Amino acid sequence: MSAVTAVDLFSGAGGASLGLIGGGFDLRLAADLNPACGLTHKANLPSEFLVADIRDVDAERVSTRQASHPVSWISCSRGHRVRDSR
């Protein structure tokens, strides 16, 4: 049985990508708008990394999608706990 192919959109530095690989997925592409995330991802993970606004990426290139939980409450709070109604 071959591994399921995955793509990690809005990947950040690659936490979900690492989990996908550890779970046996064949991660083909990770993408994020932040170039610093790309440097970390490329240093630690084997998949291709695309630094781009996902709205500008050809949909034909992305066939399998993976989504992680939103982390905006962490990144926007700058370390301070905030209430998030989600």
KAZIRA-V399961 format. One line per field, one symbol per residue. burial: + if it has 9 or more other ideal C-beta (glycine too) atoms within 8 Angstrom, else -. A space follows every 10 residues. Layout:
BEGIN
burial=???
END
This chain:
BEGIN
burial=----++++++ ++-+-+++-+ +---+-++++ ++----++-+ +---+-+-++ +--+--+--- -+-+-+-+-- --+---+--- ------
END
